[in-house]
Amino acid sequence: MPDSLSEQLQSDMQCEGLLECFHGLKPLDRECFRVLVESDEPMTIDAVAEAVDRERSTAYRSVQRLLQTGFITKEQINYDQGGYYHVYSPTDPEKITDEMQRMLNDWYAKMGQLIQEFEEKYDRSETESATVSS
């Protein structure tokens, strides 16, 4: 992924790149997310691991990152005779996009503030006029 904002704007980014851009997700995280989205029903970690052809522990770490970002949800299923297991499913895309929009708005406001601070700090005309007045 390009390093500077200028490079990012010039690159051929696809919508899946938002997962990495906004949350720092890795390619395997995106693959696990895709598998969960394409599934007709919630999936266990074992099913996700098999679908992405990775070890269970590796898939589990990706699923945990997806949970932390809110891209997926976890549900506990109880056995009748005791015990339980978890299944995972994607979060409603509208919730995800609302959160990404909120993050973008926060970032935009912060960048605007930093740009204003930059202008105030490095405005030569202000510095020159202060020097001439002295």
N, C-alpha and C positions, 0 to 999 in steps of 0.2 A: 504494500500500500504506500502511496506517495507520502512524503513527510510533511511538506509545507501545505498550507491552505491553498496557495496558488496552484500547486501540483495536483491537489485533490480536485479542485474545480475544473482543471483541464483534463483530468483522467476520465476514462469511460467507465464510470461507476454504475453498478446495477443496484436494484432495490435491496438485494440481500447484503450488499456492502454496508447498509445502515446498521445491521446487527454488529458488525465489527467497529464501525465508526462511532456509534453511540455508546456501546457497552464493552468494547474490546474483546468481543467473542472470537474464538478461533474457528478455523475451517471445520473442525470436527463438531464444534458446538452448532454451527450452522447446519451441518449434515444431520445431526440428531434432531434439531428443530424441524427440518424438512421431513424427516421420517415420521415424526409425531403429527405434523400437519397432514401428511398424506394418509395416515392411518384412519380407518373408519371407527376405531374404538380406542380407548386409553390403552397404553402399553406399559409393561413392566420393564425394569432395567434390563433384565435378561433378553427380552424381545428387542429392545433398542440396540443392545450390544450386538445381537445377531444381525440385525438389519444394517448396521454400519460396519460389520465385520471387525469388531474390536473386542478386547478383553472387557469383562464386566466392570472392573474397577475404573478403566479408562472412560467407558460410557457413563458410569456413575458420576465422575468428576464433571463431564460435560453437562449432564442433566442438572447437576447441582448449580452450575453457573447459570443455566437457563432459568432455574427456579429463582435464584437470587435477583436476576434481572426482571422477573415477572413475566417472562415469555411463555412459561408453562405453569401448570398447577399440579399439585400432588393430592391424591385421594387415597385414604386407607380403606382397604377391603378386608373385612373380618371373616375368618372361617367359622362355620357353625360349631365345630368341635374345639375352637380356641385358636389363637394365633391370628396373624394378619399379614398382609403384604400391601405394597403401594403400587399404584398405577399413575401414569403421567399423561397429560393431554395439553394441547396448546391453549393458551389464553385467547380470549376473544380478540381478534385483530384490531377492533376499534379501541380497546383498552390500551393495546400496545402502541398504536399510532397516537393516541391522546398523550401518552407518557412521553413518546419521542418528541411530539410537538411542544410539550411543556419544557422538556430539556433544551430543545432548540431555542425557544423563546428566552429561557434563562441565559443560555450561552450568548445569544444575540445581545441581550441587555448588558451582560458583563463585558463583551467585546466593545460595545458602544461606550461604556464607561472608561475602559482602558484606552480607547482611541482619544477620547476627550482629555484624559490625563496626559497622554502623549503630546497632544497639541499644546496643552497648557505648559508642559515642561520644556518643550523644544520650540516654542513659538519665538522666532528670531525678532520679529517686528516689536514684540513686547519687550524683549531684552534690549534691543537697540534704542528704543524710545526711552527706556529707563536710564540708559547710559548717557544719552544726549541731554536729558533733563538735569543730570547731576552737575 
